């Protein structure tokens, strides 16, 4: 199920428009564990956003990585979520998982 989230009155659809209509110049994997992947995308006009795969296997170490990203962005990750898609099935990159979320983060 795909959700476009608009918390706190922020126009998240505008952020998605920047991302979907923009040009990605480079991507890099920031974090890859046995239960989570964070990819950074750089381009125009959005500058930077993150694609995150979170599985049901995430643990305290993964939460620490998310906290590190939150500190880098300077705002709660919940305020940066512009899109979230949940899947009740295993993710092929993460053996042993039974569900996962695809999350797009954009801090502006």
N, C-alpha and C positions, 0 to 999 in steps of 0.2 A: 504494500500500500504506500503510495507516494503522498507525502504531506508537504505543503508549502506553508511554512510557519511565519506568522506575523506578530510576534510578541511585542509588547510595549508600544504599539502603534507604529512601529518601524515598517517602512514599505519594503518588504523582502522581495517582492516580485521585481522591483527595480534592480536589486542586486542580482537576481537570477537573469534578468535581461542582459546586464553587463557581462555576466559570465557566459551565457549561451551564445550571445552575438559577438563576443570578443575573440581575440586571437591569442592562443597559448604559444608562448615562445619557448618555454622550457618547463619541464617537470622534474621533480626529484623526490625520492622516497626519504622522508624525514625519520620515520620510525617503522620498523617491521619486527613484530614479535610473533609468537606462535598463536596469537589470538587477536591481533590488531595491526592495521596498516594506516599510516598517515602519509599522504602524498601532498606536496606543495606544488601549486601551479602558478607560474609567473607569466604575465602577458598584459595586453592592452584591451580595453581601457580599465580593467578591474584591478590591475597591479598584481594582486596576490590573493589566492584563496586556497583552501585545503579540502581534499577529499579524504574522508575517513571511513574505514571499514572496521566496525566493532562487532565482535562475536560474543556469544554467551559465555565464552571461555575467559573473558577479560578478568584480570586479577589486580592486586594492589600495585604491581609494577606498571601495568598499563594505565591505571588511574594516576600514577605519578607522572607518566609521560603526558597525559591529558592536562594535568595541573601545570606542567612546564609550558605547554602550548598556551594555556589560558593566561599565564603570567606574561608570556611573550606578546600576546595580542593585547593585553592591557584591559580586558573585559571578560566577564563570565562567558564560557563557551555557549551556554544556553542563549545568550543574546546574539551570538554569531551564527546560529543555525538558520540557514535559509531554505534547506531542503532535507528531508529525512525519509528514507524508504526502508521499511522493515520486511524481512523475509523469514518465514518459518520453515527454513530448510538449511541444510549444511552449506557452508561456503567451500568451494573447491580448493581454495588456497589454505584453508585451515582445517586439517583433518581432526575429527572429533567434535567439531562444532555442530550444533543442531539448529541455530538461528543466527542471523546477523542483521546489522543496520548499516546502510550506506548513508553517510551524512556529509553535506556540503557546508563548510564554514566560511564565512566572509566577514571580516572585521571592518571593512570600509577602507 
